[in-house]
C-alpha cells in the first residue's frame, strides 16, 4: 500500500516560532585528519585542535543561549570523527535507531553512540541491520523523513527506518561526492520548509524535492561548498556556517534569524554545524 505523503505548506514569516530542542554533541578532544574518506579531508594539512575545541564550544554555547538542552557524549581516543554526533543515530518520538558506518575508520563510533542512546531514557533503542550514518543521511521534516543515499547510507536502511518508526521515508540520490551526506546538501528549516543545493541531487530526486517543497530556498554553489546547508534550525533561529552569506540573506528574507558560527577547523574533515549536532526527539 502506498503511503499518503503530508503536503508541506509554506509558512508566513509571522509564524516563525522557535521550539526548545534536546541536542547531543561530542567535544573534538581527539579531532584530527589522519585519514581521508571524503573529498574535504587532506592528511597533509594538519588541524589546530585547540581552535577546533574553541569553535565547537561557541556552537554549544549558541544552542544554550537559545534555550536548548545540550548533552555531551564522552569522546573516545582513536575516533577523531566522533565529534560529528549527527552521524551516530536517528531519534524520532523517543525511539532510536543506531548507526552502522560505511568506513572502517569510523565503525567503532556506532557502538559508542548506541551505548549512549541506550542510557538516554528513550522508549527503545534498535541496533541497525543496514549501513546508515544517522542524521547525516536521515532528516526529519514534519511527518516524513528525507533519506539520502549514493555515498554512505545503504538504500535498505531507508526501508528499515520506515518500518521502525512508521513514517513515510523519501529516498534521495546524492550524486556529487563533495556532498556525501544528505545534511551537507539540504537543511531542514521547519516542519514544511527546507533549503537545498539542487546540483547535489540526481534529476529524479530534484524533481521529488520540487514537488514536495515548491517554496524551498535554493542555495548557491558558493554557499554549498562552505557547507552552508549543514545547518540547524529550531523553527526560527538557523545556526549555520558564517561563510554562507547569501544563504543567510535568503533566510532573513523568509523571516528566519540566521546565526553564523565559524567551524573552519572541523570543515577540514568535511563537517560543520549539523554534523556536530544530533537531535534527541522525545
Beta strands, then each sheet from edge to edge (+ up, - down):
strand 1: 22-26
strand 2: 69-73
strand 3: 89-92
strand 4: 95-98
strand 5: 124-126
strand 6: 138-141
strand 7: 144-149
strand 8: 168-173
strand 9: 186-190
strand 10: 193-196
strand 11: 217-218
strand 12: 232-233
strand 13: 237-241
strand 14: 257-261
strand 15: 278-279
sheet 1: 2+ 1+ 15-
sheet 2: 3+ 4- 5-
sheet 3: 6+ 7- 8-
sheet 4: 9+ 10- 11-
sheet 5: 12+ 13- 14-
end
